[in-house]
Amino acid sequence: MDHQVNGLSYRTLGKKYGVPISTLHDMINKKQRKYIKQEQVPAAVDETLPDDVKILKEELRKAKLKIELQDLMIDIASKELGVDIRKKSGTRRS
């Protein structure tokens, strides 16, 4: 905490607590990564979102499902017909 609160350097902290600088560096970085991970996990985000955001999230979910279904239909049709239906990237018009 001295490092974050008081802005002390690793060298100063090492001398103060009699700990090698590399150990202090590892300990502080580990604690910071743990703290950042905890901040990134939103707690019950859906409950705090306005209605329009909830509606947009639902529409996005439906659009993703539709795209996934279309991809599956193309895959099935390609297998049944024995023809590659998807356009290959970089092809030229004849």
Contacts in CASP RR format, 6 or more apart in sequence:
PFRMAT RR
TARGET T0000
AUTHOR 0000-0000-0000
METHOD contacts of the structure
MODEL  1
MDHQVNGLSYRTLGKKYGVPISTLHDMINKKQRKYIKQEQVPAAVDETLP
DDVKILKEELRKAKLKIELQDLMIDIASKELGVDIRKKSGTRRS
2 8 0 8 1.000
2 13 0 8 1.000
2 16 0 8 1.000
3 9 0 8 1.000
3 10 0 8 1.000
3 13 0 8 1.000
3 24 0 8 1.000
3 28 0 8 1.000
4 28 0 8 1.000
8 16 0 8 1.000
10 21 0 8 1.000
10 24 0 8 1.000
10 25 0 8 1.000
10 28 0 8 1.000
11 21 0 8 1.000
13 19 0 8 1.000
13 24 0 8 1.000
14 20 0 8 1.000
14 21 0 8 1.000
14 24 0 8 1.000
17 24 0 8 1.000
46 54 0 8 1.000
46 57 0 8 1.000
49 57 0 8 1.000
74 85 0 8 1.000
74 86 0 8 1.000
77 85 0 8 1.000
78 84 0 8 1.000
78 85 0 8 1.000
78 86 0 8 1.000
END
